[in-house]
Amino acid sequence: MPTVKMRLTEAGNVGIGTVSPNAKLEVQASQGSLLIGSTSPDQGGVLTIPYQKTGTYTHAINITLAATSWKSVVYDIKIGCAYGGAHTSGYGYDNGGLSLTNDIDSATGSLLAPTISAPTSQGIMWNYPINGSCIHPFVLFQIGTGGDYTPKAGDVTITIN
């Protein structure tokens, strides 16, 4: 018997990876990412990744973006856990050299403000140190790119330790 991959309900809800969608579009995936892109050149795309871990962590939350050919980028990172949270959003541009600007950079409780670095010419790394403990952390990472590049889930690595 074949497995249902997509379902359209009588109410007009579309489910991908679920047989009983509760919204106009509900996507369930083991990777936990949603990609909206364009097939037209120079349109870019948007990638959303929700990431959750169970347990108590005491070192850091690291998010790394490794892309190959984007020119402009807009990002929004929200982190929540027992005893702390953080919100970072901003934008950047790569024209042979990475230039980033943070619009929002806040952290509370056990999460400290991130250090942001560019380990490669087209990559960004956010490091949120944990001062004390972060219990059951949840990360919501969203990124949009311009130029001829649509971000992919494989471009993003999230580690919590």
N, C-alpha and C positions, 0 to 999 in steps of 0.2 A: 504494500500500500504506500503510495507516495506521500511525502510530508508536505503540508501546506506551507508555502513560503510567503504568500501574500493573500490578503482577504479584503474584500469590499463588502461592507454590511448593507443591509436594507436602509439604515439611517444615513448612509453616505460616508461612513467612516472607513478609512483605509488603514490596514494593518500590515506592516512588513515585519516578519519574524514573530508575529502574534496572530492568533486566530480570533481574538475578541478585542479589537481596538476600542478604546474609550474616548478618542478624540478624532478630529478630522484627519489627522495623520499621526499614527503612533508607530515608532520604530523600536524594536527590541533587537539587540545584537550582543554577542558575547564580548566584542571589543568595546562596546559602549560609546560609539562615536556616530556623529551625524555630519554628513558632508553635503553641502549645497554648492554646486559649481556650474560652470557654463561651458558649453562646447565651442563657443565663439572665441576667437583669439582676443587677447587683451581684456578679458572680462574678470579674471581671477575667481576667487571662491571663498567660502566660509566653512570652517570646521569647528564643531563643538564636541568636546570630550568631557563627559562626567566620569570621575574616578573616585572610588571609595575603597578604604581599607578598614578592616576591623582589628582592633588592638590598641596598645599604648606605644607611642613612638616618642623618642627623646632626642633625636639628632637633627634631622632636617627634612624639608620637603623640597625636592629638586624637580624642575620642569625644564626640559631641553627641547628646543625646536631646531631641527636640521633641515633646511630647505635647499633647493638647488638653483632656482632662478627667479625668485620673487624680487620685485623692485620696491613696493611699498607694503607696509604691514600695519594692521590695527589689532591690538590684543586686549583681552579682559580676563583676569584671573581672580576667582573668588575661592577662598579656602575657609572652611569651618571645621572646628573640632571642639570637644569639651575643653575648656580652659583657654580658648583663643580663636582668633580668626584674622584674615587678611584680605585686602582687596587691592589689586594693582591693575591699572589699565593705562594704555598709552599707544604710541604709534612710532613708526620708524620708516626709514628709507635707506635703501642700499644702492649707491651709484658708484661702486668700486670701494666704498667704505661705509660701514654701518653707522647710522645716526639714529639714536632712540630718545624719545621724550616720554616721561611718565606724567599723565594727567592726575591720576589718583595713586597714592602710595600710602596705605594705612595698614597698621597691624595692631592687634590688641592681645592682652593676656600673654600666653606662652609663645605665640608666634612673633618673631621679630621681623622688621622690615627687610625686604629682600636685597641681596646684592645681585646686580644684573651684569652679565658679561657676554662677550661675543667670542666664543672659543674658535669659531671659524668665520670666514668672510661672509657666509650666508646663514649663520646660526645664532641663536640667542639662548642663554641659560639664566634662569631665575633660581636663586637659592634662598629659601626661607628657613633660617635657623630656628630651632625649637629650644626655648629656655624653660626647662621643666619637662612637662609632658603634654602631648597632643593625643587625645583619645578619640578613636573612630573618625579619623580625618576624612573629609569630603572635599574634592577639588573640582571646580567647574572651570574648564579652560576653553576659551573661544578665541579664534584667530581668523582674520580675513586678510587676504592678500590681493594686491593689484598687479598689473602686468600680465604676463602670459602663464602664470603659475597658479594652480589650484592646490591648496594644502591637502595632504593625505594623512590618515591616522598614523601611518608608519613614520611620519616626519616628527612625531611628538613622543617623547619619553617622559613619564612621570614616575619618580621613585620617592618613597617615603621610608625613612629608617630611624 
